[in-house]
């Protein structure tokens, strides 16, 4: 292959709108057509398979029965984690999976019951590219959300404000754009919203406060749906969602002019999410040097990108759980209701050192030794291989054949340059390229040369950026 400017732009799009390119994957060279293809491929919906939906409170169990139930729940959650990671790696609906990950951080919940987790994840996936009001309504009636933010306990005369507060602060308007009275009145409107043992939304009319409420300057006998509609009618919601989309897909350094222009269109379109993303991905500023290669890959993006590029298969299927833990992002376990902060928080001295050695170790089937801090929530129930000193040992096998085939027409003297452009989103200096090219001198086979260069490239700091 020959890397052109159009190729670099397409790779940038694949990293931001998905989890990176796969060898042999074809997208149109012109960006508008490539974006339309990504949107078309993401029309397909592939839900995560469901474990048994069990809302049983294990605290009601005793002794061995409680321990056994807790272990089964943990194992089912960990299976869902691995299934989603694999789906992100293999699905053609890359933009849908990437948006599901985005909404997973936006509507952050930390839940214990695997059936509830699976239902919520599939709700996010189903409405990931739908108009935002549809997603907001669906997730507000989701059993996991109602459980996590205590709306099951929200009843007239005893309103619980947790869901109302996060709805305004984190899901729609953003901090500083509402009053404490708005929270109290919204909580009254959501009284009676809950779920049954089958995990279905129910409205318990006897628990609903039917009195008059004043919310965001409007007065009426509001219910939860009325509150959601008032929030959707507020242009501030469009600005808040657009800012988060921009930060996630474009840059941590928000360009207010771009956000204002996008949010006005977003609001006037009825919160057309596909249209908003298409505008972002086809904008000239999305492909400037300030944006391309400026994003620090999240742990999930890093792991999924490697799996897509090199066909990684782990010796132990639960090994990615260990890697997520040490890298600082475990699916279904956001640190708090605000989700993951992202950006520079992904990198510190220890995590960067681990990232730089992780890629090379996994690609050459070496034993990657991992030290974990005690954490009962994310420690695999069936532990990954443990050494006598307590370190976990993670191993994987890479399939380089498709990658090698991608480079079949590249002249040997151009291998380092072309491979760096394919694997990295940041151009390397000529001196660094010369050192890389020199590293394959004396290697006998072309396969060995390509493999050697790949191992060097994934160990560079530049590989952490997209």
RODO-2510 file (C-alpha; in nm, 4 decimals, decimal comma):
residues 466
     n   res          X          Y          Z
     1     x     0,0000     0,0000     0,0000
     2     x     0,1003     0,3617    -0,0491
     3     x     0,0016     0,6058     0,2243
     4     x    -0,1418     0,9293     0,0825
     5     x    -0,2937     1,2333     0,2504
     6     x    -0,6400     1,0887     0,1810
     7     x    -0,5300     0,7625     0,3455
     8     x    -0,4125     0,9472     0,6558
     9     x    -0,7438     1,1309     0,6793
    10     x    -0,9361     0,8054     0,6419
    11     x    -0,7269     0,6404     0,9145
    12     x    -0,7913     0,9399     1,1403
    13     x    -1,1638     0,8975     1,0768
    14     x    -1,1455     0,5257     1,1540
    15     x    -0,9720     0,5906     1,4852
    16     x    -1,2067     0,8655     1,5980
    17     x    -1,5356     0,7247     1,4642
    18     x    -1,4378     0,3685     1,5528
    19     x    -1,1457     0,1763     1,6992
    20     x    -0,8918     0,2061     1,4217
    21     x    -0,8412     0,0422     1,0829
    22     x    -0,8116    -0,3285     1,0134
    23     x    -0,5681    -0,4601     0,7526
    24     x    -0,7560    -0,5108     0,4275
    25     x    -1,0469    -0,2911     0,5310
    26     x    -1,1606    -0,0644     0,2499
    27     x    -1,3196     0,2754     0,2881
    28     x    -1,3724     0,5294     0,0098
    29     x    -1,0778     0,7670    -0,0181
    30     x    -1,3027     1,0722    -0,0185
    31     x    -1,4122     1,1654     0,3328
    32     x    -1,7841     1,2390     0,2659
    33     x    -1,8286     0,8954     0,1104
    34     x    -1,6258     0,7280     0,3862
    35     x    -1,8449     0,8893     0,6529
    36     x    -2,1620     0,7789     0,4748
    37     x    -2,0277     0,4225     0,4591
    38     x    -1,9527     0,4245     0,8339
    39     x    -2,3051     0,5489     0,9034
    40     x    -2,4544     0,2872     0,6718
    41     x    -2,2568     0,0022     0,8293
    42     x    -2,3604     0,1228     1,1748
    43     x    -2,7296     0,0859     1,0905
    44     x    -2,6966    -0,2784     1,1937
    45     x    -2,7680    -0,3579     1,5565
    46     x    -2,5996    -0,6496     1,7312
    47     x    -2,7096    -0,6642     2,0962
    48     x    -2,4937    -0,8272     2,3594
    49     x    -2,6378    -1,1696     2,4461
    50     x    -2,8321    -1,1720     2,7702
    51     x    -2,7516    -1,3604     3,0872
    52     x    -3,0511    -1,4429     3,3040
    53     x    -3,2147    -1,1182     3,4141
    54     x    -3,1920    -1,1433     3,7901
    55     x    -3,2741    -0,8489     4,0145
    56     x    -3,2418    -1,0659     4,3222
    57     x    -3,0799    -0,8886     4,6137
    58     x    -2,7995    -1,1194     4,7269
    59     x    -2,8057    -0,9503     5,0673
    60     x    -3,1208    -1,1514     5,1352
    61     x    -2,9198    -1,4729     5,1003
    62     x    -2,7055    -1,6270     5,3682
    63     x    -2,3743    -1,8103     5,3904
    64     x    -2,2689    -2,0280     5,0992
    65     x    -2,5778    -1,9420     4,8923
    66     x    -2,4920    -1,5735     4,9056
    67     x    -2,1259    -1,6332     4,8185
    68     x    -2,2201    -1,8585     4,5275
    69     x    -2,4729    -1,6065     4,3906
    70     x    -2,2220    -1,3223     4,4189
    71     x    -1,9597    -1,5253     4,2343
    72     x    -2,2019    -1,6098     3,9529
    73     x    -2,2936    -1,2429     3,9181
    74     x    -1,9305    -1,1378     3,8996
    75     x    -1,8512    -1,4004     3,6395
    76     x    -2,1505    -1,2995     3,4274
    77     x    -2,0439    -0,9330     3,4442
    78     x    -1,6919    -1,0254     3,3419
    79     x    -1,8256    -1,2318     3,0527
    80     x    -2,0269    -0,9286     2,9366
    81     x    -1,7108    -0,7185     2,9566
    82     x    -1,5180    -0,9611     2,7342
    83     x    -1,8087    -0,9958     2,4924
    84     x    -1,8372    -0,6206     2,4466
    85     x    -1,4617    -0,5792     2,4008
    86     x    -1,4668    -0,8472     2,1299
    87     x    -1,7714    -0,6901     1,9664
    88     x    -1,5950    -0,3537     1,9479
    89     x    -1,3022    -0,5332     1,7847
    90     x    -1,4965    -0,7270     1,5231
    91     x    -1,8198    -0,5413     1,4498
    92     x    -1,8581    -0,3570     1,1203
    93     x    -2,0891    -0,1168     1,3057
    94     x    -1,7867     0,0697     1,4395
    95     x    -1,9564     0,4050     1,4898
    96     x    -2,2474     0,2473     1,6773
    97     x    -2,0076     0,0678     1,9138
    98     x    -1,8001     0,3839     1,9606
    99     x    -2,1130     0,5836     2,0417
   100     x    -2,2240     0,3111     2,2822
   101     x    -1,8921     0,3582     2,4616
   102     x    -1,9451     0,7355     2,4609
   103     x    -2,2935     0,7061     2,6134
   104     x    -2,1623     0,4473     2,8620
   105     x    -1,9398     0,7232     3,0021
   106     x    -2,2058     0,9942     2,9725
   107     x    -2,4810     0,7960     3,1494
   108     x    -2,2310     0,6325     3,3827
   109     x    -2,3722     0,3596     3,6073
   110     x    -2,1895     0,1048     3,8201
   111     x    -2,4256    -0,1892     3,8556
   112     x    -2,3893    -0,5337     4,0126
   113     x    -2,6637    -0,7313     3,8415
   114     x    -2,5520    -0,8680     3,5024
   115     x    -2,8992    -0,8771     3,3490
   116     x    -2,9528    -0,5102     3,4332
   117     x    -2,6088    -0,4213     3,2914
   118     x    -2,6827    -0,6052     2,9681
   119     x    -3,0224    -0,4384     2,9263
   120     x    -2,8743    -0,0926     2,9814
   121     x    -2,5832    -0,1544     2,7455
   122     x    -2,8194    -0,2687     2,4712
   123     x    -3,0434     0,0330     2,5314
   124     x    -2,7433     0,2592     2,4785
   125     x    -2,6507     0,0622     2,1665
   126     x    -3,0044     0,0663     2,0250
   127     x    -3,0417     0,4436     2,0609
   128     x    -2,6727     0,5326     2,0174
   129     x    -2,7308     0,7112     1,6866
   130     x    -3,0950     0,8043     1,7393
   131     x    -3,2176     1,1573     1,8087
   132     x    -3,1080     1,2454     2,1617
   133     x    -3,4643     1,2845     2,3021
   134     x    -3,5326     0,9181     2,2216
   135     x    -3,2188     0,8039     2,4029
   136     x    -3,2825     1,0349     2,6981
   137     x    -3,6334     0,8980     2,7466
   138     x    -3,5199     0,5362     2,7108
   139     x    -3,2298     0,5661     2,9547
   140     x    -3,4422     0,7600     3,2065
   141     x    -3,6771     0,4602     3,2196
   142     x    -3,3951     0,2055     3,2225
   143     x    -3,4018    -0,0200     3,5332
   144     x    -3,0269     0,0134     3,5832
   145     x    -3,0417     0,3929     3,5844
   146     x    -3,3449     0,3974     3,8150
   147     x    -3,1669     0,1555     4,0464
   148     x    -2,8278     0,3273     4,0445
   149     x    -2,9708     0,6725     4,1169
   150     x    -3,2306     0,5517     4,3683
   151     x    -3,5448     0,6528     4,1816
   152     x    -3,7061     0,3266     4,2936
   153     x    -3,7212     0,4974     4,6336
   154     x    -3,8557     0,8269     4,4938
   155     x    -4,2100     0,8646     4,6318
   156     x    -4,4491     1,1459     4,7097
   157     x    -4,3893     1,3081     5,0485
   158     x    -4,0426     1,1422     5,0457
   159     x    -3,8820     1,2544     4,7188
   160     x    -3,5332     1,1267     4,6383
   161     x    -3,3344     1,3855     4,4426
   162     x    -3,0449     1,1702     4,3156
   163     x    -3,1768     1,1028     3,9657
   164     x    -3,3109     1,4569     3,9176
   165     x    -2,9777     1,6096     4,0197
   166     x    -2,7680     1,3983     3,7833
   167     x    -3,0219     1,4400     3,5035
   168     x    -2,9703     1,8167     3,5137
   169     x    -2,6010     1,8313     3,6033
   170     x    -2,4507     1,5443     3,4033
   171     x    -2,7015     1,4346     3,1401
   172     x    -2,8563     1,7520     2,9948
   173     x    -2,7839     2,1087     3,1111
   174     x    -2,4511     2,0942     3,2903
   175     x    -2,3537     2,2437     3,6244
   176     x    -2,4600     2,6021     3,6899
   177     x    -2,7621     2,6077     3,4597
   178     x    -3,0326     2,5155     3,7112
   179     x    -3,1296     2,5881     4,0690
   180     x    -3,1676     2,3675     4,3747
   181     x    -3,5402     2,4304     4,3525
   182     x    -3,5382     2,2933     3,9963
   183     x    -3,3857     1,9728     4,1338
   184     x    -3,6470     1,9445     4,4073
   185     x    -3,9360     2,0045     4,1688
   186     x    -3,7962     1,7622     3,9102
   187     x    -3,7611     1,4959     4,1800
   188     x    -4,1305     1,5403     4,2647
   189     x    -4,2182     1,4927     3,8971
   190     x    -4,0266     1,1628     3,8822
   191     x    -4,1961     1,0134     4,1881
   192     x    -4,3483     0,6766     4,1043
   193     x    -4,0969     0,5912     3,8312
   194     x    -3,9504     0,2470     3,8998
   195     x    -3,9134    -0,1082     3,7750
   196     x    -4,0478    -0,4527     3,8562
   197     x    -3,8665    -0,7809     3,9232
   198     x    -3,8669    -0,8568     3,5505
   199     x    -3,6618    -0,5414     3,4911
   200     x    -3,9451    -0,3548     3,3190
   201     x    -4,0230     0,0126     3,3697
   202     x    -4,3358     0,0733     3,5765
   203     x    -4,5169     0,3887     3,6789
   204     x    -4,6637     0,3555     4,0255
   205     x    -4,9418     0,6137     4,0240
   206     x    -5,0076     0,5893     4,3976
   207     x    -4,6493     0,6947     4,4659
   208     x    -4,6593     0,9919     4,2276
   209     x    -4,6847     1,3499     4,3507
   210     x    -4,9763     1,5006     4,1579
   211     x    -4,9332     1,8527     4,2966
   212     x    -4,8361     2,1587     4,0963
   213     x    -4,4627     2,2026     4,0327
   214     x    -4,2505     2,4923     3,9100
   215     x    -3,9506     2,3842     3,7010
   216     x    -3,7204     2,6070     3,4931
   217     x    -3,9691     2,8906     3,5160
   218     x    -4,2698     2,6840     3,4091
   219     x    -4,5553     2,5721     3,6336
   220     x    -4,7860     2,2729     3,5942
   221     x    -4,8788     1,9290     3,7170
   222     x    -4,5609     1,7891     3,5641
   223     x    -4,4603     1,4245     3,5441
   224     x    -4,1218     1,2814     3,4446
   225     x    -4,1919     1,2960     3,0708
   226     x    -4,2836     1,6645     3,1038
   227     x    -3,9498     1,7376     3,2736
   228     x    -3,7597     1,5604     2,9964
   229     x    -3,9476     1,7611     2,7337
   230     x    -3,8715     2,0918     2,9074
   231     x    -3,5028     1,9971     2,9165
   232     x    -3,5057     1,9089     2,5464
   233     x    -3,6681     2,2438     2,4651
   234     x    -3,3819     2,4224     2,6435
   235     x    -3,1030     2,5107     2,3933
   236     x    -2,8521     2,4660     2,6757
   237     x    -2,9020     2,0896     2,6476
   238     x    -2,7932     2,0971     2,2833
   239     x    -2,4827     2,2979     2,3774
   240     x    -2,3923     2,0607     2,6609
   241     x    -2,4252     1,7442     2,4501
   242     x    -2,2386     1,9012     2,1576
   243     x    -1,9505     2,0014     2,3876
   244     x    -1,9196     1,6448     2,5140
   245     x    -1,9319     1,5048     2,1601
   246     x    -1,6623     1,7520     2,0572
   247     x    -1,4395     1,6645     2,3535
   248     x    -1,4764     1,2900     2,2940
   249     x    -1,4393     1,2824     1,9147
   250     x    -1,2393     1,5943     1,8296
   251     x    -1,0253     1,7516     2,1011
   252     x    -0,9977     1,8252     2,4715
   253     x    -0,9333     2,1854     2,3668
   254     x    -1,2862     2,2936     2,2792
   255     x    -1,3260     2,5463     1,9993
   256     x    -1,6250     2,7511     2,1128
   257     x    -1,7023     2,8767     1,7618
   258     x    -1,7246     2,5225     1,6288
   259     x    -1,9378     2,4083     1,9220
   260     x    -2,1761     2,7037     1,8929
   261     x    -2,2268     2,6466     1,5221
   262     x    -2,2785     2,2725     1,5677
   263     x    -2,5091     2,3065     1,8673
   264     x    -2,7382     2,5529     1,6888
   265     x    -2,7768     2,3069     1,4029
   266     x    -2,8185     2,0168     1,6469
   267     x    -3,0986     2,1956     1,8309
   268     x    -3,2797     2,3076     1,5152
   269     x    -3,2598     1,9543     1,3711
   270     x    -3,4442     1,8038     1,6679
   271     x    -3,1180     1,6635     1,8100
   272     x    -3,0301     1,4608     1,4982
   273     x    -2,7307     1,2645     1,6288
   274     x    -2,6308     1,1078     1,2966
   275     x    -2,6406     1,4495     1,1344
   276     x    -2,4286     1,6042     1,4106
   277     x    -2,1622     1,3354     1,3776
   278     x    -2,1618     1,3655     0,9991
   279     x    -2,1026     1,7405     1,0314
   280     x    -1,8127     1,6790     1,2709
   281     x    -1,6498     1,4083     1,0603
   282     x    -1,6775     1,6023     0,7321
   283     x    -1,5579     1,9379     0,8705
   284     x    -1,2253     2,0642     0,7355
   285     x    -1,1080     2,1480     1,0891
   286     x    -1,1495     1,7825     1,1914
   287     x    -0,8508     1,6963     0,9701
   288     x    -0,6087     1,9710     1,0740
   289     x    -0,2717     1,8980     1,2317
   290     x    -0,4028     2,0366     1,5623
   291     x    -0,6636     1,7598     1,5760
   292     x    -0,5039     1,4596     1,4034
   293     x    -0,2835     1,2634     1,6405
   294     x    -0,3777     1,4790     1,9408
   295     x    -0,6033     1,2317     2,1221
   296     x    -0,4641     1,0037     2,3951
   297     x    -0,6146     0,6609     2,3378
   298     x    -0,8293     0,5437     2,6230
   299     x    -0,7378     0,1980     2,7561
   300     x    -1,0342     0,0471     2,5707
   301     x    -0,9390     0,2217     2,2465
   302     x    -0,5814     0,1012     2,2866
   303     x    -0,6773    -0,2620     2,3530
   304     x    -0,9444    -0,2798     2,0836
   305     x    -0,7227    -0,1061     1,8285
   306     x    -0,4448    -0,3608     1,8802
   307     x    -0,6901    -0,6483     1,8593
   308     x    -0,8283    -0,5153     1,5299
   309     x    -0,4903    -0,4450     1,3739
   310     x    -0,3088    -0,7641     1,4770
   311     x    -0,5853    -1,0188     1,5369
   312     x    -0,4848    -1,0649     1,9009
   313     x    -0,6174    -1,3731     2,0788
   314     x    -0,5489    -1,3987     2,4503
   315     x    -0,4343    -1,7273     2,6015
   316     x    -0,6824    -1,6618     2,8843
   317     x    -1,0055    -1,4954     2,7708
   318     x    -1,0182    -1,2938     3,0949
   319     x    -0,6764    -1,1398     3,0394
   320     x    -0,8277    -0,8159     2,9006
   321     x    -0,9933    -0,7639     3,2401
   322     x    -0,6504    -0,7551     3,4010
   323     x    -0,5218    -0,5129     3,1364
   324     x    -0,8234    -0,2853     3,1797
   325     x    -0,7619    -0,2743     3,5529
   326     x    -0,3968    -0,1812     3,5316
   327     x    -0,4650     0,0752     3,2550
   328     x    -0,7463     0,2385     3,4497
   329     x    -1,0654     0,1755     3,2515
   330     x    -1,2807    -0,1282     3,3262
   331     x    -1,5968    -0,1553     3,1163
   332     x    -1,9146    -0,1415     3,3292
   333     x    -1,7146    -0,0007     3,6211
   334     x    -1,6888     0,3769     3,5758
   335     x    -1,5177     0,5452     3,8713
   336     x    -1,8249     0,7553     3,9559
   337     x    -2,1445     0,8975     3,8079
   338     x    -1,9374     1,1471     3,6048
   339     x    -1,7705     0,8656     3,4120
   340     x    -1,4046     0,8646     3,3075
   341     x    -1,2321     1,2010     3,2835
   342     x    -1,0216     1,0959     2,9821
   343     x    -0,7434     1,2976     2,8236
   344     x    -0,4281     1,3346     3,0308
   345     x    -0,5821     1,1336     3,3165
   346     x    -0,5077     0,8177     3,1175
   347     x    -0,1350     0,8795     3,1443
   348     x     0,0974     0,8919     3,4421
   349     x     0,4543     0,7663     3,4818
   350     x     0,3568     0,4095     3,5710
   351     x     0,0691     0,3687     3,3230
   352     x     0,2775     0,5099     3,0367
   353     x     0,5637     0,2725     3,1139
   354     x     0,3195    -0,0187     3,1120
   355     x     0,1585     0,0969     2,7861
   356     x     0,4985     0,1191     2,6141
   357     x     0,5943    -0,2379     2,7028
   358     x     0,2470    -0,3908     2,6711
   359     x     0,2180    -0,3825     2,2930
   360     x     0,5519    -0,5446     2,2215
   361     x     0,4978    -0,8150     2,4834
   362     x     0,1517    -0,9087     2,3553
   363     x     0,2536    -0,9125     1,9891
   364     x     0,5467    -1,1470     2,0394
   365     x     0,3685    -1,3879     2,2739
   366     x     0,5868    -1,2856     2,5673
   367     x     0,4787    -1,3159     2,9284
   368     x     0,3497    -0,9758     3,0352
   369     x     0,3781    -0,9549     3,4129
   370     x     0,1109    -0,7432     3,5795
   371     x     0,0857    -0,6319     3,9411
   372     x    -0,2693    -0,5612     4,0573
   373     x    -0,3926    -0,3764     4,3605
   374     x    -0,6645    -0,5581     4,5583
   375     x    -1,0066    -0,4796     4,4097
   376     x    -1,2803    -0,7323     4,4588
   377     x    -1,5095    -0,5694     4,2013
   378     x    -1,2879    -0,6253     3,8986
   379     x    -1,0574    -0,9116     3,9982
   380     x    -1,1483    -1,1984     3,7633
   381     x    -1,3420    -1,4662     3,9509
   382     x    -1,1346    -1,7241     3,7685
   383     x    -0,7961    -1,5577     3,8085
   384     x    -0,5547    -1,5211     3,5222
   385     x    -0,2330    -1,7193     3,5713
   386     x    -0,0571    -1,6052     3,8877
   387     x     0,3133    -1,6443     3,9651
   388     x     0,4426    -1,7403     4,3071
   389     x     0,5156    -1,3736     4,3827
   390     x     0,1536    -1,2785     4,3106
   391     x     0,2051    -1,1182     3,9688
   392     x    -0,0466    -1,2001     3,6953
   393     x     0,0912    -1,3311     3,3652
   394     x    -0,0891    -1,2165     3,0515
   395     x    -0,0137    -1,3656     2,7107
   396     x    -0,1647    -1,3326     2,3650
   397     x    -0,1009    -1,4551     2,0127
   398     x    -0,0934    -1,2157     1,7201
   399     x    -0,1747    -1,3018     1,3602
   400     x     0,0501    -1,0852     1,1417
   401     x    -0,0537    -1,2352     0,8087
   402     x    -0,3164    -0,9756     0,7123
   403     x    -0,0856    -0,7007     0,8303
   404     x     0,2038    -0,8422     0,6242
   405     x    -0,0255    -0,8700     0,3228
   406     x    -0,1128    -0,5011     0,3643
   407     x     0,2583    -0,4215     0,3165
   408     x     0,3213    -0,6601     0,0300
   409     x     0,3826    -0,3895    -0,2320
   410     x     0,5911    -0,1591    -0,0145
   411     x     0,9594    -0,1446    -0,1206
   412     x     1,1953    -0,2559     0,1523
   413     x     1,3684     0,0831     0,1798
   414     x     1,0256     0,2437     0,2446
   415     x     0,9005    -0,0090     0,5009
   416     x     0,9729     0,1973     0,8126
   417     x     0,8126     0,5109     0,6687
   418     x     0,5011     0,3405     0,5296
   419     x     0,4455     0,1254     0,8364
   420     x     0,4829     0,4258     1,0659
   421     x     0,2195     0,6124     0,8653
   422     x    -0,0116     0,3107     0,8844
   423     x     0,0299     0,2428     1,2576
   424     x     0,0838     0,5927     1,3947
   425     x    -0,1274     0,9047     1,3682
   426     x     0,1749     1,1268     1,4399
   427     x     0,4487     1,1616     1,1758
   428     x     0,7943     1,0543     1,2897
   429     x     1,1086     1,2601     1,2468
   430     x     1,3519     1,1478     0,9758
   431     x     1,6139     1,0541     1,2338
   432     x     1,3715     0,8211     1,4098
   433     x     1,2660     0,6676     1,0787
   434     x     1,6281     0,6045     0,9889
   435     x     1,6847     0,4235     1,3183
   436     x     1,3765     0,2097     1,2566
   437     x     1,4885     0,1264     0,9036
   438     x     1,8309     0,0324     1,0359
   439     x     1,6700    -0,2124     1,2829
   440     x     1,5774    -0,4538     1,0029
   441     x     1,9222    -0,4685     0,8469
   442     x     2,0383    -0,8273     0,8651
   443     x     1,6882    -0,9708     0,8990
   444     x     1,6536    -1,2490     0,6456
   445     x     1,2840    -1,2707     0,5599
   446     x     1,0412    -0,9942     0,4703
   447     x     0,8019    -1,1293     0,7313
   448     x     1,0680    -1,0915     1,0002
   449     x     1,1412    -0,7361     0,8893
   450     x     0,7772    -0,6316     0,9005
   451     x     0,7236    -0,7985     1,2369
   452     x     1,0343    -0,6323     1,3829
   453     x     0,9203    -0,2886     1,2704
   454     x     0,5694    -0,3444     1,4074
   455     x     0,7100    -0,4398     1,7483
   456     x     0,9206    -0,1233     1,7555
   457     x     0,6366     0,1019     1,6417
   458     x     0,3816    -0,0136     1,9011
   459     x     0,6441     0,0568     2,1699
   460     x     0,6736     0,4237     2,0770
   461     x     0,4979     0,7004     2,2712
   462     x     0,3400     0,8085     1,9399
   463     x     0,1393     0,4843     1,9302
   464     x    -0,0556     0,6062     2,2339
   465     x    -0,2077     0,8847     2,0239
   466     x    -0,4772     0,8840     1,7592
***
